[in-house]
Amino acid sequence: MPTDSVRSTFYMEPALHQALHLKAAVSRRSLSQIVNDAVRQALREDEQDNAAFAERVSEGSVSYKTFLGELKADGAL
């Protein structure tokens, strides 16, 4: 384990914990490696989502009611 790691305690559902242990055994990786990779991936996805929102910030918004009306008018509903 890297020396610059920080120990953390968190709680998991028992079934997720069991699945994580099985994945670690099959992949020959540590629980920490799997959790770190999963958190990195989630943060990358957040970064991509934020970038997509930033690109579309100037777009106008449409109310839900208006959008449903447009779908109905187009024959989609």
N, CA, C and O atoms as a DFTB+ gen file, in Angstrom:
308 C
 N C O
     1  1       0.844      -1.173       0.000
     2  2       0.000       0.000       0.000
     3  2       0.893       1.242       0.000
     4  3       1.899       1.279       0.709
     5  1       0.533       2.256      -0.790
     6  2       1.362       3.469      -0.846
     7  2       1.481       4.121       0.537
     8  3       0.555       4.058       1.347
     9  1       2.625       4.743       0.789
    10  2       2.832       5.384       2.086
    11  2       2.020       6.661       2.230
    12  3       1.847       7.149       3.346
    13  1       1.522       7.214       1.139
    14  2       0.748       8.452       1.217
    15  2      -0.755       8.175       1.302
    16  3      -1.563       9.067       1.042
    17  1      -1.122       6.983       1.653
    18  2      -2.526       6.613       1.792
    19  2      -3.073       7.081       3.138
    20  3      -2.334       7.248       4.108
    21  1      -4.376       7.285       3.166
    22  2      -5.068       7.682       4.386
    23  2      -6.071       6.598       4.723
    24  3      -6.815       6.134       3.858
    25  1      -6.087       6.206       5.959
    26  2      -7.030       5.178       6.393
    27  2      -8.401       5.811       6.597
    28  3      -8.513       6.916       7.128
    29  1      -9.441       5.099       6.171
    30  2     -10.795       5.616       6.296
    31  2     -11.732       4.492       6.707
    32  3     -11.527       3.335       6.341
    33  1     -12.748       4.836       7.462
    34  2     -13.756       3.866       7.864
    35  2     -15.086       4.267       7.250
    36  3     -15.503       5.421       7.352
    37  1     -15.742       3.326       6.621
    38  2     -17.072       3.574       6.078
    39  2     -17.869       2.290       6.187
    40  3     -17.304       1.215       6.389
    41  1     -19.165       2.402       6.054
    42  2     -20.042       1.251       6.227
    43  2     -20.656       0.866       4.888
    44  3     -21.077       1.723       4.111
    45  1     -20.698      -0.446       4.633
    46  2     -21.255      -0.984       3.396
    47  2     -22.375      -1.956       3.731
    48  3     -22.431      -2.536       4.816
    49  1     -23.246      -2.107       2.777
    50  2     -24.256      -3.147       2.901
    51  2     -23.536      -4.498       2.845
    52  3     -22.570      -4.650       2.098
    53  1     -23.989      -5.462       3.617
    54  2     -23.301      -6.761       3.657
    55  2     -23.135      -7.416       2.281
    56  3     -22.085      -7.988       1.992
    57  1     -24.143      -7.336       1.453
    58  2     -24.047      -7.970       0.123
    59  2     -22.989      -7.283      -0.739
    60  3     -22.275      -7.949      -1.489
    61  1     -22.884      -5.960      -0.638
    62  2     -21.853      -5.246      -1.391
    63  2     -20.463      -5.603      -0.880
    64  3     -19.524      -5.754      -1.661
    65  1     -20.341      -5.735       0.424
    66  2     -19.062      -6.112       1.023
    67  2     -18.629      -7.493       0.548
    68  3     -17.462      -7.710       0.221
    69  1     -19.567      -8.413       0.513
    70  2     -19.260      -9.768       0.048
    71  2     -18.857      -9.745      -1.430
    72  3     -17.893     -10.400      -1.826
    73  1     -19.597      -8.993      -2.235
    74  2     -19.272      -8.899      -3.665
    75  2     -17.889      -8.288      -3.864
    76  3     -17.131      -8.727      -4.729
    77  1     -17.565      -7.280      -3.067
    78  2     -16.254      -6.646      -3.168
    79  2     -15.139      -7.623      -2.813
    80  3     -14.107      -7.661      -3.484
    81  1     -15.343      -8.410      -1.765
    82  2     -14.345      -9.427      -1.387
    83  2     -14.172     -10.455      -2.498
    84  3     -13.047     -10.845      -2.810
    85  1     -15.264     -10.893      -3.092
    86  2     -15.172     -11.869      -4.177
    87  2     -14.459     -11.283      -5.389
    88  3     -13.630     -11.948      -6.011
    89  1     -14.784     -10.036      -5.721
    90  2     -14.120      -9.391      -6.850
    91  2     -12.628      -9.246      -6.586
    92  3     -11.813      -9.448      -7.486
    93  1     -12.272      -8.901      -5.367
    94  2     -10.857      -8.762      -5.009
    95  2     -10.128     -10.095      -5.169
    96  3      -9.009     -10.137      -5.679
    97  1     -10.751     -11.161      -4.741
    98  2     -10.120     -12.474      -4.836
    99  2      -9.951     -12.901      -6.290
   100  3      -8.893     -13.392      -6.683
   101  1     -10.989     -12.711      -7.076
   102  2     -10.946     -13.124      -8.480
   103  2      -9.949     -12.286      -9.275
   104  3      -9.221     -12.813     -10.116
   105  1      -9.916     -10.996      -9.010
   106  2      -9.051     -10.096      -9.781
   107  2      -7.647      -9.974      -9.194
   108  3      -6.770      -9.340      -9.781
   109  1      -7.445     -10.595      -8.018
   110  2      -6.152     -10.536      -7.336
   111  2      -5.722      -9.094      -7.073
   112  3      -4.559      -8.726      -7.240
   113  1      -6.698      -8.296      -6.657
   114  2      -6.455      -6.903      -6.290
   115  2      -6.939      -6.722      -4.861
   116  3      -7.753      -7.503      -4.368
   117  1      -6.443      -5.704      -4.209
   118  2      -6.883      -5.440      -2.845
   119  2      -8.221      -4.700      -2.856
   120  3      -8.614      -4.096      -3.854
   121  1      -8.901      -4.767      -1.722
   122  2     -10.146      -4.007      -1.576
   123  2      -9.871      -2.524      -1.795
   124  3     -10.657      -1.832      -2.440
   125  1      -8.770      -2.046      -1.266
   126  2      -8.427      -0.632      -1.407
   127  2      -8.241      -0.241      -2.865
   128  3      -8.698       0.823      -3.283
   129  1      -7.577      -1.083      -3.641
   130  2      -7.381      -0.776      -5.058
   131  2      -8.720      -0.680      -5.785
   132  3      -8.937       0.233      -6.582
   133  1      -9.601      -1.610      -5.510
   134  2     -10.903      -1.624      -6.175
   135  2     -11.725      -0.400      -5.779
   136  3     -12.330       0.246      -6.635
   137  1     -11.747      -0.084      -4.494
   138  2     -12.520       1.073      -4.027
   139  2     -11.915       2.366      -4.575
   140  3     -12.652       3.236      -5.040
   141  1     -10.589       2.507      -4.530
   142  2      -9.950       3.708      -5.079
   143  2     -10.270       3.884      -6.558
   144  3     -10.574       4.994      -6.995
   145  1     -10.208       2.809      -7.333
   146  2     -10.519       2.888      -8.761
   147  2     -11.979       3.285      -8.990
   148  3     -12.280       4.080      -9.881
   149  1     -12.880       2.726      -8.181
   150  2     -14.303       3.052      -8.325
   151  2     -14.574       4.515      -7.986
   152  3     -15.364       5.173      -8.662
   153  1     -13.927       5.022      -6.950
   154  2     -14.113       6.430      -6.575
   155  2     -13.531       7.337      -7.645
   156  3     -14.144       8.341      -8.008
   157  1     -12.347       6.991      -8.158
   158  2     -11.763       7.786      -9.249
   159  2     -12.704       7.841     -10.448
   160  3     -12.906       8.907     -11.029
   161  1     -13.277       6.703     -10.819
   162  2     -14.189       6.651     -11.962
   163  2     -15.426       7.517     -11.702
   164  3     -15.867       8.243     -12.594
   165  1     -15.978       7.450     -10.509
   166  2     -17.150       8.265     -10.172
   167  2     -16.809       9.750     -10.253
   168  3     -17.616      10.543     -10.739
   169  1     -15.630      10.130      -9.785
   170  2     -15.222      11.533      -9.840
   171  2     -14.986      11.983     -11.279
   172  3     -15.313      13.116     -11.634
   173  1     -14.422      11.106     -12.110
   174  2     -14.257      11.429     -13.542
   175  2     -15.611      11.674     -14.197
   176  3     -15.772      12.609     -14.982
   177  1     -16.582      10.827     -13.867
   178  2     -17.922      10.987     -14.425
   179  2     -18.546      12.304     -13.974
   180  3     -19.206      12.982     -14.762
   181  1     -18.340      12.667     -12.715
   182  2     -18.833      13.957     -12.225
   183  2     -18.190      15.104     -12.995
   184  3     -18.861      16.067     -13.365
   185  1     -16.889      14.993     -13.231
   186  2     -16.172      16.024     -13.975
   187  2     -16.727      16.152     -15.394
   188  3     -16.904      17.261     -15.898
   189  1     -16.998      15.020     -16.032
   190  2     -17.578      15.041     -17.379
   191  2     -18.973      15.652     -17.363
   192  3     -19.324      16.430     -18.251
   193  1     -19.768      15.302     -16.360
   194  2     -21.112      15.880     -16.240
   195  2     -21.039      17.388     -16.055
   196  3     -21.790      18.131     -16.687
   197  1     -20.132      17.843     -15.188
   198  2     -19.981      19.281     -14.968
   199  2     -19.566      20.002     -16.237
   200  3     -20.048      21.100     -16.513
   201  1     -18.676      19.397     -17.013
   202  2     -18.253      19.996     -18.276
   203  2     -19.428      20.073     -19.251
   204  3     -19.593      21.075     -19.947
   205  1     -20.238      19.027     -19.302
   206  2     -21.397      19.032     -20.196
   207  2     -22.403      20.106     -19.781
   208  3     -22.968      20.789     -20.635
   209  1     -22.627      20.259     -18.482
   210  2     -23.527      21.307     -18.006
   211  2     -22.987      22.681     -18.368
   212  3     -23.741      23.558     -18.790
   213  1     -21.680      22.870     -18.204
   214  2     -21.067      24.161     -18.511
   215  2     -21.219      24.504     -19.989
   216  3     -21.438      25.665     -20.335
   217  1     -21.106      23.506     -20.862
   218  2     -21.261      23.735     -22.300
   219  2     -22.679      24.147     -22.653
   220  3     -22.894      24.872     -23.625
   221  1     -23.647      23.690     -21.871
   222  2     -25.052      23.925     -22.203
   223  2     -25.706      25.014     -21.357
   224  3     -26.920      25.205     -21.424
   225  1     -24.908      25.728     -20.563
   226  2     -25.469      26.705     -19.633
   227  2     -26.242      27.810     -20.347
   228  3     -27.181      28.371     -19.781
   229  1     -25.864      28.126     -21.571
   230  2     -26.532      29.211     -22.302
   231  2     -27.822      28.759     -22.990
   232  3     -28.563      29.592     -23.511
   233  1     -28.096      27.464     -22.998
   234  2     -29.327      26.976     -23.619
   235  2     -30.534      27.373     -22.775
   236  3     -30.467      27.424     -21.547
   237  1     -31.611      27.646     -23.447
   238  2     -32.842      27.966     -22.735
   239  2     -33.439      26.723     -22.089
   240  3     -33.114      25.595     -22.458
   241  1     -34.302      26.948     -21.136
   242  2     -34.953      25.820     -20.494
   243  2     -36.404      25.732     -20.942
   244  3     -37.004      26.716     -21.375
   245  1     -36.946      24.541     -20.828
   246  2     -38.340      24.285     -21.204
   247  2     -39.006      23.631     -20.001
   248  3     -38.437      22.736     -19.378
   249  1     -40.204      24.080     -19.682
   250  2     -40.899      23.480     -18.554
   251  2     -41.337      22.064     -18.909
   252  3     -41.461      21.708     -20.081
   253  1     -41.559      21.290     -17.900
   254  2     -42.005      19.911     -18.094
   255  2     -43.336      19.885     -18.847
   256  3     -43.522      19.084     -19.764
   257  1     -44.245      20.754     -18.459
   258  2     -45.562      20.813     -19.099
   259  2     -45.421      21.158     -20.586
   260  3     -46.079      20.548     -21.429
   261  1     -44.575      22.122     -20.904
   262  2     -44.339      22.500     -22.302
   263  2     -43.721      21.347     -23.075
   264  3     -44.119      21.072     -24.207
   265  1     -42.761      20.680     -22.474
   266  2     -42.091      19.562     -23.134
   267  2     -43.080      18.440     -23.440
   268  3     -43.065      17.878     -24.535
   269  1     -43.945      18.112     -22.469
   270  2     -44.959      17.090     -22.722
   271  2     -45.882      17.504     -23.856
   272  3     -46.262      16.677     -24.684
   273  1     -46.246      18.792     -23.898
   274  2     -47.074      19.295     -24.990
   275  2     -46.400      19.134     -26.338
   276  3     -47.045      18.775     -27.323
   277  1     -45.099      19.399     -26.384
   278  2     -44.345      19.229     -27.632
   279  2     -44.297      17.764     -28.053
   280  3     -44.443      17.451     -29.235
   281  1     -44.091      16.864     -27.089
   282  2     -44.086      15.440     -27.409
   283  2     -45.431      14.994     -27.950
   284  3     -45.499      14.207     -28.893
   285  1     -46.499      15.497     -27.352
   286  2     -47.845      15.141     -27.810
   287  2     -48.098      15.679     -29.200
   288  3     -48.661      14.981     -30.043
   289  1     -47.691      16.914     -29.451
   290  2     -47.858      17.536     -30.765
   291  2     -47.073      16.789     -31.844
   292  3     -47.513      16.701     -32.990
   293  1     -45.931      16.262     -31.478
   294  2     -45.085      15.521     -32.437
   295  2     -45.562      14.083     -32.615
   296  3     -45.041      13.365     -33.469
   297  1     -46.539      13.651     -31.827
   298  2     -47.057      12.292     -31.934
   299  2     -46.258      11.269     -31.152
   300  3     -46.484      10.066     -31.287
   301  1     -45.320      11.740     -30.332
   302  2     -44.510      10.816     -29.552
   303  2     -45.280      10.290     -28.333
   304  3     -44.923       9.251     -27.778
   305  1     -46.316      10.989     -27.922
   306  2     -47.149      10.546     -26.806
   307  2     -48.575      10.333     -27.271
   308  3     -49.435       9.957     -26.475
